[in-house]
Structures are given as structure tokens and as C-alpha cells.
Amino acid sequence: MHRLRIVHTARLAILVSMLLLLPSPHGRSLGERLLFGTSRSSGINPAQSIDLADIQQIDSSFSKQVDRVTAADVEGRFPLFNHNDQPIGFAVRTLPQAEDIAGYRGPTEAILLLDSNQTIAAIGILNSHDTREHVTEVKNSAKFFKQFLGLTWGGKLADGTTPDIDGVSGATLTSLAMARGVLKRLGNKTPSLVFDQALNIDDAQRLFPSSARITQDPISLVFDADNQMLGTLVRTGGLIDDEIGYQGPTELLLGFDPAGRSLKPRIRNSFDNEPYVGYLPQEYSFWPIFTGKSVAQLASTDLKAEHVEGVSGATMTSMTVAHTLIRATNKIQSAGGLANWTRPPAKPTAISQFMKVFSKVRWSAADIVTLGMILTLPLLLRTHWMRRRVIRISWLVAMVIVLGLWTGNLISLALIAGWMTSGASWYLAIGLLGILAVATLLPPTRRANPYCNHLCPHGALQQLIRPGSKSTRKWRLSSKSQKRLANLPAVTLAVAYLVLLFRPASDVSVIEPFHAYLWSIASWSSIGFAIATIIFSAFVPMGYCRLGCPTGRLLEHIRLKSSSSKWTRFDQAASGLLVFAILARTLT
């Protein structure tokens, strides 16, 4: 027993390591995120651009007006111009900001065309790492894309609401993942396009010299090295950036002590004339008006009543600063004051964490039925009802119709590899996640393979049509032929792994027949492949499961059994592939 556990644990470790070494087709893989953290570069990748051809491939009246596109601004937005060289809006890519929102096999990148009011006027798919059939179905759905029209740069409609986006039937996971990516990209903007630099510790030390830590942006609590709160820091550029002086806006740093009294403001950045901006810090009579007051008092400041006439020689600049300060504090006050902006988050409890996760889940009828069938299976097995022919036949038929043709929730190499390299948007497909958990977590510990035996629609169909031991249509393959064919799944696994190792964007779904169950979007080649495997299994009992299925071979290999203490040829091949993968990833 001791040897069995050691060998089986090593076997599982090798397979998991192999999966973690697979590169992602679009960013960091799961293995890289575990090793180096989840942080990604914010903003657009300079190597990523948008060509005029990318825009014109979108079929819309707005895209036809675009005649020129220029380099991206700080928000990763590409300015668009018409044939008269007048600015008419922007183009935006959803990656890399939304690259962690994966569909069935990876993220789908959208291209958003915003008009001059920063409202989506047209949308299309730029590229996708998801499976071809799913992406094609989304591209062909005009109804799906219409749901995004009218969304503003903040991810809201004109009335301030966020719409509920309906997915595309047959490509639900791909379409909803794309929708989440669009909303994330729209909502991922900093509060200002002009003053886009977040607060840093140097800003804090200008007003609080002993500061050692800040919490957030654009309004932050400030702490010293002993974790004592020194006060609150505000940068007005994150709240107001459209108060214009001679040539442009000015950003201030506002500080408030623990009692909520304001410190002397500081100028952080300015687009106004430098000589005028330089006059302000030297004008000592100007700043006491805004010092020692609460946010509410600053917000209600009457410049005329206070006889504020500006700084001599820089009147417009100084009055702009005053109005910026008042408008910024007004915004803070209307949102509930400083306490509402900087209140430390409550320590999360297990219940609150669960509810936070639970609230993200998108529940559909297909997901609920899938989870219901997963929970029903143990009951049927424990009560031995599954031994009754009527119940077993009924269950198999239900698997084909419900889990297969209706939900399309089948496990495949494409799914496993895609979710391992691109991450899993499990909250969009909770039923599929449940199936994957049963398929991969139970065999290594429970000496059972419930997915292949009871939940796989393709396996269920083969069980329904399998020829009996005395059937005249049963083919009796020679032992030599069976031995050769039995190696096919392992060879397929090795080839698929090598392909994904060097070409991570490859669609390995084509080597299995499971996409045929997504019959509304499946290609004729997928359907033909599935039919061929079923015909073969009508003559060779469970022919595809035993002699052709790479996913089934993988699940059977990780199943805990009496022979798990033996180091097999499969284990040797896996070890060799692991060493090869380590060398390949190290040298490339």
C-alpha cells in the first residue's frame, strides 16, 4: 500500500506538471501565474495595434466612416478619423486587459468602436483563442452584438445601468466570456484620461513626511511605518480633469489629518502655462483659505464671499485650481464623505467569501440540470437501482439527450488544456465545471471512473448500441489488432501534448468527436467523425472508448487501482515528455 501511494502520487504529479508547463496562447499560463504571481502589465502592449483593415471588417455604418487610425493614447484607445481627417471616435481592443476571462478554450478579443461621445457604435471580433465552431457561431449572431451598442466607456448605458448580456445558443461560454471581457475593458478605465498616474508613496510624503504605506487611488488612507494612520490623501485628477486654466487643467494633492481637517494643498501635475503654475506655491495668502477645513466646508466654499480673486499674474490658473478643489471635494462629499471612500474593508469571513463567489455564478437551466444529474448518480449507485435494466437504459438515454445534445457538457482534451493554460471562467459554466471535477478528482482517490462509466454521452450511446456477446454483428478483432489499436489513445495524447507545447493556439478538439454534440454549431467533419466512431462501436463493443478515446485513456490512467503501484510504459513516456517540456520551456 505504501508503494502504491508513492507511485500513484508521483504519476499524478508528473501529469499535473506537464499541464502546468503548457504555454498559454495569449499570456501567462496557469503554471507561470502560480510561479510568478497574477500581476500582468497594465495598459496596451505596444506591439499590439489596430489596423484600418481590422476596423473595416466590421459591418456597420460607423466603421465605413473611418479613413485613418493613429497610435493609442494612455488608455489604449486608438483615435479614429474620417476622410476629412476629422476625429470621430476611438477603437479599443479588449486584450490584454480581459485576457483572464476564458471561454471554452481561451479568451476572445473584441474590437470596440466608440463614437465621439465614447459610446459603442460598433463591435466585432478581432481574434479568438477559443474553438473555431464556437467563435463562428458568435460572429454570425447579429443579435448578440446589438446588445453592446450604446454602452459608454464606463461600461454603462445612458441611464447608468449595466445590461444583462444574453449569450449565443450553442456557444454560450464563448459569447458570455467575450461579453465579460468587453464589460471589464470598458470598466477598467482610470477616472481620468489626462491625469492617469495613480497615487504613490512619494505623493504621500509631500504632505505626510513619515508616511510608509498608502491603500488605494485616487483617495487613500496614509500610514506610517508603525501602521498608525496619518490621514487621508486625495489626488483631484482622479475626480476632476476638465477645469481648464490658460492652457489646460491642474491636478492637486489634498491631505486631511485624522480629524478630517485639510492640510495645505500641493500642485501635483499641470497642463497650464509653467510660469503661471510656478507662481502659485509662492503665494502664501492664497492657500490658507483652503487649509484647516473639512471636506464639507471646502465643498461649500463661496469664492466671492471669501474674496478669492486669484494670484496676481496667474489669475486664471489660480482660480482654476480653486474651482478644481471645490468640485473635487463636492464629489467626495456627495459620495458620503472621506469615510465612505477610505473605509477599510471588513475582514472577510468564510460565509462572505462564499457569497462573493456564489454571486458571480451564472445559473442556467442546463447548469442546474447537469448538477442535478451529478448529484443523482451517487444515489442510483448506492441503492443499486442502476442494476435494474429499465433504470440503467433510461439513464443512458438521458445522458445522450440531456448532457449531450442539450447541454453539450462533455470533457475533452481541448477543455482540459484550455482551462489549464487560459484559466477557467467557471462562473459562466458551473455545470461543466461540476462534470470536470467529477471526471478528474474522483478517479485518483475513489478507485472509480464515474464520468466514463455513467456521465459521458458518447460512452452512453456506445453502451446503448453495443453488440451482445452472441450478436451476429459483433466483430472479433485479433489480439494483435486490439493490442495495436489500444496504443492509439496514448499516441494521440502524446501528439496533442507536443502540438500544444509548441503551438499553444492549436485547436485539438478536432482529434475527438465530442464537438458533434454541439450539433447547432458543429462542423460536418465533427459530426462525421462522431458518426464514424459510433458505427465502429456498433460492431466492436465500446470500440471508441476502449481503442480510440484519448481523454478516456487519461482518466483511466489517473484512476487509483490495484495495479497503480506499477510503473508502466505510459508513466515512462509521460516522464520523458515532462523532461522534454522542461527543456523546451527553458530554452525557448
C-alpha positions in Angstrom: 0.0 0.0 0.0 2.9 2.3 0.8 4.5 1.8 -2.6 1.1 2.2 -4.3 0.6 5.7 -2.8 4.1 6.8 -3.6 4.0 5.6 -7.2 0.5 7.0 -7.8 1.3 10.3 -6.2 4.4 10.6 -8.5 2.2 9.7 -11.5 -0.3 12.4 -10.7 2.5 15.0 -10.0 4.0 14.3 -13.4 0.7 14.8 -15.3 -0.1 17.9 -13.4 3.4 19.3 -14.0 3.0 18.6 -17.7 -0.2 20.5 -17.8 1.3 23.4 -15.9 4.2 23.6 -18.4 1.8 24.1 -21.4 2.2 27.7 -22.6 -0.8 29.9 -22.9 -1.6 31.1 -26.5 -2.3 34.7 -25.3 -0.5 35.4 -22.0 0.8 33.7 -18.8 -0.2 30.1 -18.4 -1.6 28.8 -15.1 1.9 27.5 -14.2 3.5 30.8 -14.8 0.9 32.6 -12.7 1.5 30.2 -9.9 5.2 30.7 -10.0 5.4 34.4 -10.7 2.1 35.8 -9.5 -1.0 37.0 -11.2 0.2 40.5 -12.0 0.0 41.5 -15.6 1.2 44.5 -17.4 -1.5 47.2 -17.3 -2.3 49.0 -20.5 -1.9 48.1 -24.1 1.0 46.2 -25.4 2.9 48.5 -27.7 3.3 45.6 -30.1 -0.5 45.3 -30.3 -2.1 47.8 -32.7 -5.2 48.2 -34.7 -5.1 48.4 -38.5 -7.6 50.1 -40.7 -8.4 46.7 -42.1 -9.3 45.4 -38.6 -11.9 48.2 -38.3 -13.3 47.9 -41.8 -14.0 44.2 -41.4 -16.8 45.2 -39.0 -20.0 45.6 -41.0 -21.5 48.9 -39.7 -22.2 52.4 -40.9 -19.8 53.8 -38.4 -16.8 51.6 -39.4 -17.3 52.7 -43.0 -16.7 56.3 -42.0 -13.2 55.5 -40.7 -10.4 56.5 -43.0 -7.4 56.7 -40.7 -6.4 55.3 -37.3 -3.5 56.6 -35.2 -1.4 55.3 -32.2 -3.0 54.5 -28.9 -3.4 57.0 -26.1 -2.7 56.3 -22.4 -5.9 54.3 -22.2 -5.1 52.1 -25.1 -7.6 53.8 -27.3 -6.8 54.3 -30.9 -8.1 57.7 -32.3 -10.2 57.4 -35.5 -10.5 60.0 -38.3 -12.8 60.2 -41.3 -11.9 61.1 -44.9 -11.9 64.8 -44.0 -9.3 64.0 -41.3 -11.8 64.9 -38.5 -11.7 62.9 -35.3 -14.8 60.7 -35.0 -14.1 58.4 -32.1 -11.8 55.6 -30.9 -11.1 51.9 -31.5 -10.3 49.7 -28.4 -9.0 46.2 -28.1 -10.2 44.1 -25.1 -6.9 42.3 -24.6 -4.7 42.2 -22.7 -6.9 43.7 -20.0 -9.5 41.0 -20.3 -7.2 38.1 -21.1 -8.0 36.3 -17.9 -11.6 35.7 -19.0 -11.6 32.5 -20.9 -14.3 30.8 -22.8 -14.3 27.1 -23.6 -10.6 27.1 -24.6 -9.4 30.6 -24.2 -10.4 34.3 -24.4 -12.0 36.0 -27.3 -10.7 39.5 -28.2 -13.3 42.1 -29.3 -12.6 45.3 -31.1 -14.9 48.2 -29.9 -15.6 51.3 -32.0 -16.6 54.3 -29.9 -18.1 57.4 -31.3 -17.1 60.9 -30.2 -19.3 60.6 -27.1 -17.3 57.5 -26.1 -20.3 55.2 -26.7 -20.0 51.9 -28.5 -21.2 52.4 -32.1 -20.0 49.1 -33.5 -18.3 45.9 -32.2 -16.6 42.9 -33.8 -14.3 40.0 -33.0 -10.6 40.8 -33.7 -9.3 37.3 -32.8 -10.0 34.4 -30.5 -8.2 31.5 -28.8 -11.5 29.6 -28.4 -12.6 26.8 -30.6 -13.4 27.6 -34.2 -17.1 26.4 -34.2 -18.0 28.5 -31.1 -16.3 31.6 -32.5 -18.0 31.3 -35.8 -21.4 31.0 -34.2 -20.8 34.2 -32.2 -19.6 36.0 -35.3 -22.8 35.1 -37.1 -25.0 36.4 -34.3 -26.0 40.0 -35.1 -28.5 39.9 -32.1 -25.6 39.3 -29.7 -23.5 42.2 -30.9 -26.5 44.6 -30.8 -26.7 44.2 -27.0 -23.4 46.2 -26.7 -24.5 49.2 -28.7 -24.9 52.3 -26.5 -22.6 51.2 -23.8 -20.4 54.0 -22.6 -16.7 54.0 -21.8 -17.5 53.3 -18.2 -19.4 50.2 -19.1 -22.9 51.7 -18.5 -25.8 52.6 -20.6 -27.1 56.2 -20.9 -29.4 55.7 -17.9 -26.4 54.4 -15.7 -27.4 50.8 -15.7 -25.3 47.8 -16.9 -27.2 45.5 -19.3 -27.6 41.8 -18.8 -26.0 40.3 -21.9 -27.6 37.1 -23.3 -25.2 34.5 -24.7 -25.4 32.8 -28.1 -27.1 29.5 -28.0 -24.7 26.7 -28.7 -21.7 29.0 -27.9 -22.8 30.2 -24.5 -19.5 30.0 -22.8 -17.5 31.7 -25.6 -20.0 34.5 -26.0 -20.5 35.2 -22.3 -16.7 35.2 -21.8 -16.4 37.7 -24.6 -19.2 39.9 -23.0 -17.5 39.8 -19.6 -14.2 40.8 -21.4 -16.0 43.8 -23.1 -17.5 45.0 -19.8 -14.2 44.6 -18.0 -12.4 46.6 -20.7 -14.9 49.3 -20.6 -15.0 49.5 -16.8 -11.2 49.2 -16.5 -10.6 52.9 -17.2 -8.9 55.1 -14.8 -11.0 58.1 -13.6 -9.0 60.4 -15.8 -7.6 60.2 -19.3 -5.4 63.3 -18.6 -4.1 62.5 -15.1 -3.7 58.8 -15.2 -0.9 58.3 -12.7 -2.1 56.6 -9.5 -1.1 57.9 -6.1 2.3 56.7 -4.9 4.3 56.9 -1.7 6.2 60.0 -2.9 2.9 61.9 -3.2 2.0 60.9 0.4 5.4 62.1 1.8 4.9 65.5 0.3 2.0 66.0 2.8 2.8 63.4 5.4 6.6 63.1 5.6 6.6 60.0 7.8 4.2 58.0 5.6 5.2 54.5 4.6 2.1 53.0 3.1 -1.0 54.1 1.1 -4.0 52.0 0.3 -5.7 53.0 -2.9 -6.3 55.6 -5.6 -7.4 58.4 -6.1 -8.4 58.7 -2.4 -6.2 56.8 0.0 -5.5 56.3 3.7 -1.9 57.0 4.7 0.0 55.0 7.3 3.4 55.3 8.9 5.9 52.5 9.5 4.2 51.5 12.7 0.9 51.2 10.8 -0.5 54.3 12.5 -2.9 56.2 10.3 -1.6 59.7 9.5 -4.6 60.9 7.5 -6.2 60.8 4.0 -4.6 61.7 0.7 -6.5 62.8 -2.4 -5.4 63.5 -6.0 -8.0 65.7 -7.7 -7.1 64.4 -11.2 -8.9 61.1 -10.4 -12.1 63.1 -9.8 -11.9 66.3 -11.9 -9.9 66.9 -15.0 -11.9 69.3 -17.1 -11.4 72.5 -15.2 -9.3 74.4 -17.7 -6.9 77.4 -17.0 -5.0 79.2 -19.6 -4.0 76.1 -21.5 -5.2 73.1 -19.5 -6.2 71.5 -16.2 -4.2 71.2 -13.0 -4.1 68.3 -10.6 -3.8 68.9 -6.8 -2.8 66.8 -3.8 -5.1 67.3 -0.9 -4.3 66.0 2.6 -6.6 65.6 5.6 -5.4 64.8 9.1 -7.1 62.0 11.2 -9.7 64.6 12.4 -10.6 65.4 8.8 -9.0 68.9 8.7 -7.3 69.9 5.4 -3.6 70.4 5.1 -2.1 72.9 2.7 -2.8 71.6 -0.8 0.1 70.8 -3.2 0.2 71.0 -7.0 0.9 67.5 -8.4 0.7 68.0 -12.2 -0.5 70.7 -14.6 -1.0 71.3 -18.2 -1.3 75.0 -17.7 1.4 77.6 -18.5 4.5 76.8 -16.5 5.3 80.4 -15.4 1.7 80.8 -14.0 1.7 77.4 -12.3 5.0 78.3 -10.7 3.6 81.4 -9.1 1.0 79.5 -7.0 3.2 77.8 -4.4 4.9 81.1 -3.7 1.6 82.9 -3.0 1.2 82.2 0.7 -2.0 84.3 1.1 -3.9 82.0 -1.4 -3.6 78.6 0.4 -4.8 79.5 3.9 -8.4 79.8 2.5 -8.3 76.0 1.9 -6.4 74.9 5.0 -7.8 73.6 8.2 -11.2 72.9 6.8 -13.3 69.7 6.5 -14.4 68.3 3.2 -17.9 69.6 3.7 -16.6 73.1 4.3 -14.3 73.0 1.3 -17.1 71.8 -0.9 -19.4 74.7 0.2 -16.7 77.3 -0.2 -18.0 80.6 -1.8 -15.1 82.1 -3.5 -16.8 85.5 -3.8 -17.7 85.5 -0.1 -14.1 84.6 0.7 -12.9 87.4 -1.6 -10.8 85.0 -3.6 -9.6 86.8 -6.6 -6.7 84.6 -7.6 -3.0 85.0 -7.6 -1.6 88.2 -9.1 -0.1 87.4 -12.5 -1.8 84.0 -12.6 -5.4 84.8 -12.0 -6.9 82.2 -14.4 -4.6 79.4 -13.3 -5.2 80.1 -9.6 -9.0 80.4 -10.0 -9.0 77.1 -11.9 -7.1 75.5 -9.0 -9.7 76.8 -6.6 -12.6 75.6 -8.7 -10.9 72.2 -9.1 -10.5 71.9 -5.3 -14.1 72.8 -4.7 -15.5 70.5 -7.3 -13.4 67.6 -6.2 -14.4 67.9 -2.6 -18.0 68.3 -3.7 -17.7 65.0 -5.4 -16.2 63.4 -2.3 -19.0 64.9 -0.1 -21.8 63.8 -2.4 -20.5 60.2 -2.3 -20.7 60.2 1.5 -17.5 62.0 2.6 -14.0 60.7 3.1 -15.1 57.9 5.4 -17.2 56.4 2.6 -14.2 56.4 0.2 -11.5 55.2 2.5 -13.3 52.9 5.0 -11.0 49.9 5.5 -12.7 46.8 4.1 -14.2 44.4 6.6 -12.2 41.3 7.3 -13.8 38.6 5.1 -15.5 35.7 6.7 -15.9 32.2 5.2 -19.6 33.0 4.6 -18.9 36.3 3.0 -16.2 34.8 0.8 -18.6 32.0 -0.3 -21.4 34.5 -1.0 -18.9 36.7 -3.0 -18.0 33.7 -5.2 -21.6 32.4 -5.3 -22.8 35.8 -6.6 -20.6 35.5 -9.6 -22.1 32.3 -10.8 -24.4 32.4 -13.9 -27.1 29.9 -13.4 -28.9 28.4 -16.4 -31.4 25.6 -16.8 -28.7 23.5 -18.4 -26.3 24.0 -15.5 -28.9 23.2 -12.9 -30.0 20.0 -14.7 -26.3 19.0 -15.1 -25.5 19.4 -11.4 -28.8 17.7 -10.5 -27.8 14.6 -12.6 -24.3 14.6 -11.0 -25.9 14.6 -7.5 -28.5 11.9 -8.5 -25.8 9.5 -9.8 -24.4 8.5 -6.3 -28.0 7.8 -5.1 -28.6 5.4 -8.0 -25.3 3.7 -7.5 -25.6 3.3 -3.7 -29.1 2.0 -3.8 -28.1 -0.4 -6.7 -31.0 0.9 -8.8 -28.6 1.3 -11.7 -28.5 -2.5 -11.9 -32.1 -2.5 -13.0 -32.2 -2.6 -16.8 -35.0 -0.1 -17.2 -33.4 2.5 -15.0 -30.0 2.0 -16.5 -31.3 2.3 -20.1 -33.3 5.4 -19.1 -30.2 6.9 -17.5 -28.1 6.3 -20.6 -30.7 7.8 -22.9 -30.9 10.8 -20.6 -27.1 11.2 -20.8 -27.2 11.3 -24.6 -30.2 13.7 -24.9 -29.7 15.9 -21.8 -25.9 16.1 -21.1 -25.0 15.5 -24.8 -27.4 17.1 -27.3 -28.9 19.7 -24.9 -26.1 21.0 -22.7 -23.0 19.8 -24.6 -21.2 19.3 -21.3 -18.5 16.8 -22.4 -15.0 16.6 -21.2 -12.3 16.8 -23.8 -8.6 17.4 -24.2 -9.3 20.9 -25.6 -11.3 21.8 -22.5 -8.6 20.4 -20.1 -5.7 22.1 -21.9 -7.7 25.3 -22.4 -8.7 25.7 -18.8 -5.2 24.8 -17.6 -3.5 27.4 -19.8 -6.1 30.1 -20.1 -7.9 29.8 -16.8 -11.4 28.7 -16.3 -14.4 31.1 -16.4 -16.1 28.6 -14.2 -18.8 31.0 -13.1 -20.1 31.1 -16.6 -20.3 27.3 -16.9 -20.8 25.9 -13.4 -22.4 22.7 -14.8 -19.4 22.0 -17.0 -17.1 22.7 -14.0 -19.0 20.1 -12.0 -18.6 17.5 -14.7 -14.9 18.3 -15.0 -14.5 18.0 -11.2 -16.2 14.6 -11.1 -14.1 13.4 -14.1 -10.7 14.4 -12.7 -10.9 14.5 -8.9 -12.7 11.2 -8.1 -10.7 8.7 -10.1 -7.4 9.4 -8.3 -8.9 8.8 -4.9 -12.0 6.7 -5.2 -11.0 3.8 -7.5 -13.8 4.8 -9.8 -14.3 6.5 -13.1 -17.8 7.8 -12.9 -17.5 10.1 -15.9 -16.6 7.4 -18.5 -18.9 4.8 -17.0 -22.0 6.9 -16.3 -21.8 10.6 -17.4 -20.2 10.7 -20.8 -22.9 11.0 -23.5 -20.6 9.4 -26.2 -19.9 6.5 -23.9 -23.6 6.2 -23.0 -24.5 6.0 -26.7 -21.9 3.3 -27.3 -23.4 1.3 -24.3 -26.9 1.5 -25.9 -25.8 0.1 -29.2 -23.1 -2.3 -28.1 -23.5 -5.8 -29.7 -24.1 -8.6 -27.3 -21.7 -11.5 -26.8 -23.7 -13.6 -29.3 -24.6 -10.9 -31.7 -24.0 -11.6 -35.4 -22.8 -8.1 -36.0 -20.1 -8.3 -33.4 -16.6 -8.1 -34.8 -13.9 -10.2 -33.1 -10.7 -8.4 -33.5 -7.5 -10.4 -33.2 -5.5 -9.9 -30.1 -2.7 -8.4 -32.2 -5.0 -5.9 -33.7 -6.5 -5.0 -30.4 -3.1 -4.5 -28.9 -2.1 -2.2 -31.7 -5.3 -0.2 -31.5 -5.1 0.1 -27.7 -1.9 2.2 -28.1 -3.7 4.7 -30.3 -5.1 6.9 -27.4 -1.7 7.1 -25.7 -0.1 8.1 -29.0 -2.8 10.7 -29.6 -2.3 12.1 -26.2 1.5 12.5 -26.8 1.0 14.1 -30.2 -1.6 16.5 -28.8 0.7 17.5 -25.9 3.6 18.2 -28.3 1.4 20.2 -30.6 0.1 22.4 -27.7 3.7 22.7 -26.3 4.9 24.3 -29.5 1.7 25.7 -31.0 -0.5 26.6 -28.0 -3.2 28.2 -30.2 -3.8 24.9 -31.9 -7.4 23.6 -31.7 -7.0 20.0 -30.5 -10.8 19.5 -30.4 -10.5 18.1 -33.9 -8.9 14.9 -32.7 -12.0 13.9 -30.7 -15.7 13.6 -31.8 -17.2 15.4 -28.8 -17.9 18.7 -30.6 -20.5 16.9 -32.6 -22.8 17.1 -29.6 -22.9 20.9 -30.0 -24.9 20.0 -33.1 -26.2 23.5 -33.8 -22.7 24.8 -34.4 -20.7 21.7 -35.1 -18.9 21.3 -38.4 -19.8 18.5 -40.8 -16.4 17.0 -40.2 -17.0 16.8 -36.4 -20.4 15.2 -37.0 -19.0 12.8 -39.5 -16.2 11.8 -37.1 -18.7 11.2 -34.3 -20.9 9.0 -36.5 -17.9 7.0 -37.7 -16.9 6.2 -34.1 -20.4 5.2 -33.2 -20.7 2.9 -36.3 -17.3 1.3 -35.3 -18.7 0.8 -31.7 -21.8 -0.8 -33.1 -19.6 -3.7 -34.3 -16.8 -3.6 -31.7 -18.2 -3.3 -28.2 -17.3 0.1 -26.7 -14.8 0.4 -29.6 -14.1 4.1 -29.4 -14.0 4.2 -25.6 -11.5 1.3 -25.4 -9.4 1.8 -28.5 -9.7 5.4 -29.6 -10.5 7.9 -26.8 -7.5 9.9 -25.5 -9.5 11.7 -22.8 -10.8 8.3 -21.5 -7.3 6.9 -21.6 -6.0 9.8 -19.5 -8.8 9.5 -16.9 -8.3 5.7 -16.7 -4.6 6.3 -16.2 -5.1 8.5 -13.1 -7.7 6.2 -11.6 -6.5 4.5 -8.4 -6.5 0.7 -8.8 -4.6 -2.3 -7.6 -2.1 -2.0 -10.5 -1.3 1.6 -9.6 1.8 0.5 -7.8 3.4 -0.5 -11.1 5.4 2.0 -13.2 4.0 1.5 -16.7 5.2 2.4 -20.2 2.6 5.2 -20.1 4.4 6.6 -17.0 7.8 6.3 -18.6 6.5 8.2 -21.7 4.9 10.8 -19.5 8.2 11.3 -17.6 10.1 11.7 -20.9 7.6 14.2 -22.1 7.9 16.1 -18.8 11.7 16.3 -19.1 11.3 17.4 -22.8 8.8 20.1 -21.9 11.0 21.5 -19.1 13.9 21.7 -21.6 11.7 23.2 -24.3 10.3 25.9 -22.0 13.7 26.7 -20.5 15.5 27.0 -23.9 12.7 29.0 -25.7 
